[in-house]
Amino acid sequence: MGRALLFALSLICLPALAVELKPFSASYTADWKQLPVSGSAERSLQALDDGLWQLSFEASMLVASVTEQSTLRIDKEVFLPHTYLYERNGLGKGKKIEHDFDWQAKQVIGSDRGKPVRLPLNRGLLDKSTYQLALQYDVAAGTQSMSYQVVDGDEVETYDFRVLGEEVVRTKAGLIDAIKVERVRDPTQSSRKTILWFAKDWDYLLVRLHQVETDGKEYQIMLKEGTVNGKTVAGRQD
């Protein structure tokens, strides 16, 4: 479940349009196909002091909970992460990852499940939460294929995505026109599948995520309600 919740979202092919972050908040239903109960998830972006932004994600179900939080800033259209925290409880062993992005020393320093992490830091390197914002803005700019360098635990991995087209998503907020995006993986390396939908008329807010794990288990979050820059998300009605 933990990996499924990471939009996984996480990104830097940079948007062709100027990046102007807008605060948002969204709540989702969270369904794990193999479990008889539903959970909930919350995702938000808010401005902090000194040009920093905080991106937060929380999800909980009967047997597990996940918290993910990043702080970041924008510099000349580049996303610069500052801190990253991930915690998972339940579903077996807990997991905690912390990263600090020291741009003066050009190092990522932190820990992954108690083991120290130290990696070189260059512009364009993202954490597993901030890349989701970069993906959102690349999709808004009309980019069809994206690739990002992401700090994943104690190493740097490449996350690739491609746009599949447009699709209407039926949510509790109404019918929403969305751009459908797929995480591209080497099928010889992983059978996991991740599909994301971003709302065209709502600053490309994430409205749905569907994940199939390597063992065949399926996970989905679907928008219940949200606000973008102070406006309530409202889709079309049947």
C-alpha positions as CSV (number, residue, x, y, z in Angstrom):
1,M,0.0,0.0,0.0
2,G,2.8,2.4,0.9
3,R,4.3,2.3,-2.5
4,A,0.9,2.6,-4.2
5,L,0.3,5.8,-2.3
6,L,3.4,7.4,-3.7
7,F,2.4,8.9,-6.8
8,A,4.1,7.5,-6.5
9,L,3.8,11.0,-8.0
10,S,6.1,11.4,-7.4
11,L,9.8,14.9,-11.6
12,I,12.3,17.1,-14.0
13,C,11.3,17.6,-17.6
14,L,10.4,21.2,-16.8
15,P,7.1,22.7,-17.8
16,A,7.1,25.0,-20.9
17,L,4.8,27.3,-19.0
18,A,5.9,29.4,-16.0
19,V,5.4,27.5,-12.8
20,E,3.0,29.3,-10.5
21,L,2.1,27.2,-7.6
22,K,-1.4,27.4,-6.3
23,P,-2.5,26.1,-2.9
24,F,-4.9,23.1,-3.0
25,S,-6.5,20.6,-0.7
26,A,-8.2,17.4,-1.7
27,S,-9.8,14.4,0.1
28,Y,-10.1,11.0,-1.5
29,T,-11.7,7.6,-0.8
30,A,-9.0,4.9,-0.7
31,D,-9.9,1.4,-1.7
32,W,-7.8,-1.7,-1.4
33,K,-9.5,-4.4,-3.6
34,Q,-8.6,-7.2,-1.3
35,L,-10.0,-5.5,1.8
36,P,-13.7,-5.2,2.7
37,V,-13.3,-1.7,4.1
38,S,-12.5,1.7,2.5
39,G,-10.1,4.2,3.8
40,S,-9.5,7.9,3.3
41,A,-6.7,10.1,2.0
42,E,-5.9,13.8,2.1
43,R,-3.5,15.7,-0.1
44,S,-2.6,19.4,0.2
45,L,-0.2,22.1,-0.9
46,Q,0.2,25.3,1.2
47,A,2.5,28.2,1.2
48,L,5.0,28.6,4.1
49,D,7.3,31.5,4.9
50,D,10.3,32.6,2.9
51,G,9.0,31.2,-0.4
52,L,8.7,27.6,0.8
53,W,5.8,25.4,0.1
54,Q,4.6,22.3,1.9
55,L,3.1,19.3,0.1
56,S,1.4,16.8,2.4
57,F,-0.3,13.4,1.9
58,E,-2.0,11.3,4.5
59,A,-3.9,8.0,4.0
60,S,-5.4,5.6,6.5
61,M,-7.3,2.4,6.4
62,L,-8.2,-0.1,9.1
63,V,-4.9,-1.9,9.0
64,A,-2.4,0.8,7.9
65,S,-1.6,4.5,7.7
66,V,0.8,6.5,5.5
67,T,2.1,10.0,6.0
68,E,4.3,11.8,3.4
69,Q,5.4,15.4,3.6
70,S,7.8,17.6,1.6
71,T,8.9,21.2,1.7
72,L,10.1,22.8,-1.5
73,R,10.6,26.0,-3.4
74,I,10.7,27.1,-7.1
75,D,13.8,28.7,-8.5
76,K,13.8,29.8,-12.2
77,E,11.1,27.2,-13.0
78,V,13.1,24.4,-11.2
79,F,11.5,22.5,-8.3
80,L,14.0,22.5,-5.4
81,P,13.1,20.1,-2.5
82,H,14.2,21.0,1.0
83,T,13.0,18.2,3.2
84,Y,11.2,14.9,2.8
85,L,9.5,12.6,5.4
86,Y,7.7,9.3,4.8
87,E,6.2,7.1,7.5
88,R,4.2,3.9,7.2
89,N,2.6,2.0,10.0
90,G,0.7,-1.3,9.8
91,L,0.9,-3.9,7.0
92,G,3.8,-5.7,8.6
93,K,7.0,-3.7,9.6
94,G,6.8,0.1,9.8
95,K,8.9,2.2,7.6
96,K,10.4,5.7,8.0
97,I,12.5,7.7,5.5
98,E,13.9,11.2,6.1
99,H,15.8,13.3,3.6
100,D,17.3,16.8,3.9
101,F,18.4,18.5,0.7
102,D,21.4,20.7,1.5
103,W,21.8,22.9,-1.6
104,Q,24.9,24.7,-0.2
105,A,26.8,21.5,0.4
106,K,25.1,19.8,-2.6
107,Q,24.2,16.7,-0.7
108,V,21.1,14.8,0.3
109,I,21.5,13.6,3.9
110,G,19.1,11.5,5.8
111,S,18.1,7.9,6.8
112,D,16.1,5.0,5.2
113,R,14.7,2.6,7.8
114,G,17.5,3.6,10.2
115,K,20.3,3.3,7.7
116,P,22.2,6.6,6.9
117,V,21.7,8.1,3.4
118,R,24.2,10.5,1.7
119,L,23.9,11.3,-2.0
120,P,25.2,14.0,-4.3
121,L,22.6,16.8,-5.0
122,N,22.2,18.6,-8.3
123,R,19.4,20.8,-9.7
124,G,16.7,18.7,-11.1
125,L,16.9,16.0,-8.4
126,L,13.5,15.5,-6.7
127,D,12.1,13.7,-3.8
128,K,9.2,11.1,-4.0
129,S,6.6,13.7,-3.2
130,T,7.8,16.8,-5.1
131,Y,8.1,15.0,-8.4
132,Q,4.4,14.6,-8.3
133,L,4.0,18.4,-8.5
134,A,6.5,18.5,-11.4
135,L,4.5,15.9,-13.2
136,Q,1.3,17.9,-12.6
137,Y,2.8,21.0,-14.2
138,D,4.4,19.1,-17.1
139,V,1.0,17.6,-17.9
140,A,-0.5,21.1,-17.7
141,A,2.1,22.3,-20.2
142,G,1.1,19.7,-22.7
143,T,4.2,17.5,-22.3
144,Q,3.5,14.0,-23.6
145,S,6.6,12.1,-22.2
146,M,8.4,12.9,-18.9
147,S,11.4,11.6,-17.1
148,Y,12.6,12.5,-13.6
149,Q,15.5,11.8,-11.3
150,V,14.1,10.9,-7.9
151,V,15.7,10.1,-4.5
152,D,14.1,6.7,-3.7
153,G,15.2,5.6,-0.3
154,D,19.0,5.3,-0.4
155,E,19.5,5.7,-4.2
156,V,18.5,7.8,-7.2
157,E,16.1,6.3,-9.7
158,T,14.6,7.4,-13.0
159,Y,10.8,7.8,-13.1
160,D,9.3,7.8,-16.6
161,F,5.7,8.8,-17.5
162,R,3.6,9.2,-20.7
163,V,0.3,10.7,-21.5
164,L,-2.3,8.2,-22.7
165,G,-5.0,10.7,-23.6
166,E,-8.2,12.3,-22.2
167,E,-10.8,10.6,-20.1
168,V,-13.9,11.7,-18.1
169,V,-13.6,10.6,-14.4
170,R,-16.8,10.1,-12.4
171,T,-16.1,11.5,-8.9
172,K,-18.3,12.5,-5.9
173,A,-17.6,16.1,-7.0
174,G,-19.1,15.4,-10.4
175,L,-17.8,14.4,-13.9
176,I,-14.3,15.8,-14.4
177,D,-12.4,16.0,-17.7
178,A,-9.0,14.6,-17.0
179,I,-5.6,13.8,-18.6
180,K,-4.7,10.1,-18.2
181,V,-1.0,9.4,-17.5
182,E,0.8,6.1,-17.1
183,R,4.0,5.4,-15.2
184,V,6.3,3.7,-17.7
185,R,8.3,0.7,-16.3
186,D,10.5,-1.9,-17.9
187,P,8.2,-5.0,-18.0
188,T,11.3,-7.3,-17.6
189,Q,12.0,-5.5,-14.3
190,S,8.6,-4.8,-12.8
191,S,5.0,-5.8,-13.4
192,R,3.6,-3.0,-11.3
193,K,1.2,-0.6,-13.1
194,T,0.3,2.9,-12.1
195,I,-2.3,5.2,-13.8
196,L,-3.0,8.7,-12.8
197,W,-5.7,11.2,-13.8
198,F,-5.3,15.0,-13.6
199,A,-8.2,17.4,-13.8
200,K,-8.0,19.7,-16.9
201,D,-10.2,22.5,-15.4
202,W,-8.8,22.5,-11.9
203,D,-5.1,23.2,-12.3
204,Y,-4.5,19.6,-13.1
205,L,-5.3,18.4,-9.6
206,L,-4.9,14.6,-9.1
207,V,-8.4,13.2,-9.1
208,R,-7.8,9.5,-9.4
209,L,-4.9,7.0,-9.0
210,H,-5.0,3.3,-9.7
211,Q,-2.2,0.9,-8.9
212,V,-1.7,-2.8,-9.5
213,E,1.0,-4.4,-7.5
214,T,3.4,-7.2,-8.6
215,D,1.3,-9.7,-6.7
216,G,-1.9,-8.6,-8.4
217,K,-3.3,-6.6,-5.5
218,E,-5.1,-3.4,-6.6
219,Y,-5.3,0.0,-4.9
220,Q,-7.2,3.1,-5.9
221,I,-7.9,6.6,-4.6
222,M,-10.7,8.7,-6.0
223,L,-11.5,12.4,-5.4
224,K,-14.3,13.1,-2.9
225,E,-13.9,16.9,-2.7
226,G,-11.3,19.6,-3.0
227,T,-10.4,23.2,-3.4
228,V,-7.8,24.8,-5.8
229,N,-6.7,28.3,-5.0
230,G,-9.7,28.8,-2.8
231,K,-12.3,27.6,-5.3
232,T,-14.3,24.4,-4.7
233,V,-13.8,21.7,-7.2
234,A,-17.1,21.0,-9.1
235,G,-17.5,18.7,-12.0
236,R,-20.4,18.3,-14.4
237,Q,-23.5,16.5,-13.3
238,D,-25.3,13.7,-15.3
